[in-house]
Amino acid sequence: MTHVNNHTPTAFRAGIAVLSLTLGVFATVTAEFLPVGILPEVAAGFNITEGHAGMMITVPGILAALAAPGVMLAAGRADRRSVLLFLSFLLLVSCGVAAWAPSFSVLLISRAMVGLCLGAFWATALAVAGRLTTPEKAHKATATVFAGVTAAMILGVPFGTFTAGLFSWRGAFISTGLVSAAAFLMQLIALPSLPAGKGMKLSGIADYLKLQTARKSKALIFLIFGAHFATYTYLAPLLQQAGISSDTVTWILVGYGIAGLASNFVASAFISRQLTATFTTVLMLLMVSLATLPQMTSWPVGITLMVMVWGLAWGAMPLCMNIWNQRASSGHEEASSAMFTFTIQVAIAAGGKLVDTLGLPAGYHIAAARVLVSALILLAYRPQNKAAKVEIR
């Protein structure tokens, strides 16, 4: 694959282009998970149940799963710059529709728009990031873009609750729209032409999925993301059951984000050399937090501390899974990127009704069991790293 264009951009322009994609994936993933922190307020505003409001997570998850490989296949040999700009503009429009939505049905339409741009932008950005710079810096560019995904997964929900606390849940969508607008403008200015080359075909995805390493990697990712988001979607209601006010929930989620960023920073220092040990440790922390949180609704201090443990676990998790997925790709980078996003979104959508159907305690306990199964898969299977090094950020 060609890594750079005929006119190689300056280091500064290449850096801005990479940062524009980083901000873009941060905006899309933040938009996806934004409703988690404002679920009770949206439910109250439209006089619906919190389970029904949870469709704000399920709907974009389903469409993002289809869009991740679907848009890349449909785009064919279209210039990837044009594809990315269209997706960024669609995200900006979706935020405006959400902020204006006069009914929950209209709000769900905006969430569908988020899903369409989310999966495709994430997969496309990861696939082209390495082409924005020199071949020797390609891994670092990809890691930088993925850092936007990680930051959004950690900070997206606290960002939503914080801005909603300052303004309203509609204000939270407006704030996300401003981030989306900044990303779109940066991409419009900094992104060079990105010809598609051969493009991605169904046969390439089929060949990738024939690999045992690919199937086991995707099973691991499905279990972890499904367990996390089936429960995290309802974390704000769980904290309110413990008698914690909405304003305090906001600061708890901010603390969760800070714990996650700290964990991500610490893990990045040694994860390439100790991937299995780090991955196993954070899985155990996640399992313990999910299993014990429902029993702590009568102890606000205890449930707050356990949320911080959850933040520590999840902060390192996307980084672990990204490196794990890289090591299992076996030369199928584009297909691996598309199916990585597809699997995550299917897991989010499939787990969306778990807590609403079974109730908080049972839903959290089943999620903890799924994390345990993922840890067993992890310990039973270790992909070989054929590359000399996997660069991370």
Residue pairs with C-beta under 8 A, 6 or more apart in sequence:
1 131
1 197
1 333
2 131
2 197
3 130
3 131
3 133
3 134
3 135
3 138
4 131
4 132
4 133
4 134
4 135
5 131
5 192
5 193
5 194
7 192
8 134
9 17
9 132
9 133
9 192
11 133
13 190
13 192
14 132
14 133
14 134
14 141
15 133
16 186
16 189
16 190
17 132
17 187
17 190
17 191
17 192
18 129
18 132
18 133
18 141
18 144
18 145
19 144
19 186
19 190
20 183
20 186
20 187
20 189
20 190
20 191
21 84
21 125
21 128
21 129
21 132
21 145
21 148
21 187
21 191
22 144
22 145
22 147
22 148
23 148
23 179
23 182
23 183
23 186
24 84
24 88
24 121
24 125
24 148
24 183
24 184
24 187
25 121
25 122
25 125
25 126
25 145
25 146
25 148
25 149
25 152
26 148
26 149
26 151
26 152
26 179
26 183
27 88
27 91
27 152
27 176
27 179
27 180
27 183
28 87
28 91
28 114
28 117
28 118
28 121
28 122
28 152
28 180
29 118
29 122
29 148
29 149
29 152
29 153
29 156
30 152
30 155
30 156
30 159
30 160
30 176
30 179
31 91
31 94
31 95
31 114
31 118
31 176
31 180
32 57
32 60
32 61
32 64
32 114
32 115
32 118
32 152
32 156
33 57
33 152
33 153
33 156
33 157
33 160
34 156
34 157
34 159
34 160
34 172
34 173
34 176
35 42
35 53
35 56
35 57
35 111
35 160
36 57
36 156
36 157
36 160
36 232
36 233
36 235
36 236
37 157
37 158
37 159
37 160
37 161
37 164
37 172
37 236
37 249
37 250
37 253
38 160
38 161
38 164
38 169
38 172
38 236
39 50
39 53
39 54
39 56
39 233
39 234
39 236
39 237
40 50
40 236
40 237
40 240
40 246
41 164
41 168
41 169
41 246
42 53
42 56
42 104
42 107
42 169
43 49
43 50
43 52
43 53
45 169
46 53
46 103
46 104
46 107
48 104
49 356
50 234
50 237
50 356
51 353
51 355
51 356
52 104
53 104
54 233
54 234
54 352
54 353
54 356
55 108
55 111
55 352
56 107
56 108
56 111
57 229
57 233
57 348
57 352
58 348
58 349
58 352
58 353
59 108
59 111
59 112
59 115
60 111
60 112
60 114
60 115
60 118
61 115
61 345
61 346
61 348
61 349
61 352
62 115
62 345
62 346
62 349
63 112
63 115
63 116
63 118
63 119
64 114
64 115
64 116
64 118
64 119
64 120
64 122
64 341
64 345
65 119
65 341
65 342
65 343
65 345
65 346
65 349
66 119
66 342
67 115
67 116
67 117
67 118
67 119
67 120
68 119
68 120
68 122
68 123
68 338
68 339
68 341
68 342
68 345
69 123
69 200
69 205
69 338
69 339
69 342
70 120
71 83
71 87
71 116
71 119
71 120
71 123
71 124
72 120
72 123
72 124
72 127
72 199
72 200
72 334
72 338
73 199
73 200
73 201
73 202
75 83
75 124
75 196
75 199
76 196
76 199
77 195
77 196
77 197
77 198
77 199
78 196
79 193
79 194
79 195
79 196
80 124
80 127
80 128
80 194
80 195
80 196
81 187
81 191
81 192
81 193
81 194
83 120
83 124
84 121
84 124
84 125
84 128
84 187
84 191
84 194
85 184
85 187
85 188
85 191
87 116
87 117
87 120
87 121
87 124
88 117
88 121
88 180
88 183
88 184
88 187
89 184
90 113
90 116
90 117
91 113
91 114
91 117
91 118
91 121
91 180
91 184
92 177
92 180
92 181
92 184
93 113
94 110
94 111
94 113
94 114
94 117
95 110
95 173
95 174
95 176
95 177
95 180
96 177
97 106
97 109
97 110
97 113
98 107
98 110
98 111
98 170
98 173
99 170
99 171
99 173
99 174
99 177
100 106
100 170
101 107
101 110
115 345
118 345
119 341
119 342
119 345
122 149
122 341
123 337
123 338
123 340
123 341
123 342
125 145
126 142
126 145
126 146
126 337
126 340
126 341
127 333
127 334
127 337
127 338
128 194
129 138
129 141
129 142
129 144
129 145
130 138
130 139
130 141
130 142
131 138
131 194
132 141
132 191
132 192
133 140
133 141
139 389
139 390
139 391
140 391
140 393
143 322
143 391
143 392
143 393
144 393
146 318
146 319
146 322
146 393
147 393
149 318
150 264
150 315
150 318
150 319
150 322
151 261
153 260
153 314
153 318
154 256
154 257
154 260
154 261
154 264
154 311
154 314
154 315
155 257
155 260
155 261
157 232
157 235
157 253
157 256
157 257
158 250
158 253
158 254
158 256
158 257
159 172
159 175
159 176
159 257
160 172
160 176
161 172
161 236
161 249
161 250
161 253
161 254
162 250
162 254
163 171
163 172
163 175
164 171
164 172
164 250
165 246
165 247
165 250
167 174
167 175
200 334
200 335
200 338
204 332
204 334
204 335
205 335
205 338
205 339
207 332
207 335
208 214
208 329
208 330
208 332
208 335
208 336
208 339
209 215
209 335
209 339
211 328
211 330
211 332
213 328
213 330
213 383
214 328
214 329
214 330
214 332
214 336
214 339
216 328
216 377
216 381
217 324
217 325
217 328
217 383
218 339
218 340
218 343
219 377
220 321
220 324
220 374
220 377
220 378
221 321
221 325
221 340
221 343
221 344
221 347
222 343
222 346
222 347
223 347
223 370
223 371
223 373
223 374
223 377
224 283
224 286
224 317
224 321
224 347
224 370
224 371
224 374
225 343
225 344
225 347
225 348
225 351
226 347
226 348
226 350
226 351
226 367
226 370
227 286
227 290
227 351
227 367
227 368
227 370
227 371
227 374
228 286
228 314
228 317
228 367
229 347
229 348
229 351
229 352
230 351
230 352
230 354
230 355
230 363
230 367
231 290
231 293
231 354
231 355
231 363
231 364
231 367
233 352
233 355
234 355
234 356
234 360
234 363
235 253
235 307
236 249
236 253
237 360
238 293
238 294
238 297
238 303
238 360
239 248
239 249
239 252
239 303
239 307
240 246
240 249
241 297
241 360
242 296
242 297
242 298
242 299
242 300
242 303
243 300
244 252
244 300
244 303
244 304
252 304
252 307
253 307
255 304
255 307
255 308
255 311
256 307
256 308
256 310
256 311
257 311
258 311
259 308
259 311
259 312
259 315
260 311
260 312
260 314
260 315
261 315
262 312
262 315
263 282
263 311
263 312
263 313
263 314
263 315
263 316
264 315
264 316
264 319
266 316
267 278
267 282
267 315
267 316
267 319
267 320
268 319
268 392
268 393
270 278
271 278
271 316
271 319
271 320
271 323
271 392
272 323
272 389
272 390
272 391
272 392
275 320
275 323
275 324
275 327
276 378
276 379
276 382
278 316
278 320
279 320
279 324
279 378
280 375
280 378
280 379
282 312
282 313
282 314
282 316
282 317
282 320
283 313
283 317
283 371
283 374
283 375
283 378
284 375
285 309
285 310
285 312
285 313
286 310
286 313
286 314
286 317
286 371
287 368
287 371
287 372
287 375
288 309
288 368
289 306
289 307
289 309
289 310
289 313
290 310
290 364
290 365
290 367
290 368
290 371
291 364
291 365
291 368
292 306
293 303
293 306
293 307
293 310
293 364
294 360
294 361
294 364
294 365
295 361
296 302
296 303
296 306
297 303
319 392
322 340
323 390
323 392
324 383
325 336
325 340
326 336
326 387
326 390
327 383
327 384
327 385
327 386
327 387
327 390
328 336
328 383
329 336
330 386
351 367
354 363
354 366
354 367
355 363
355 364
356 363
357 363
358 366
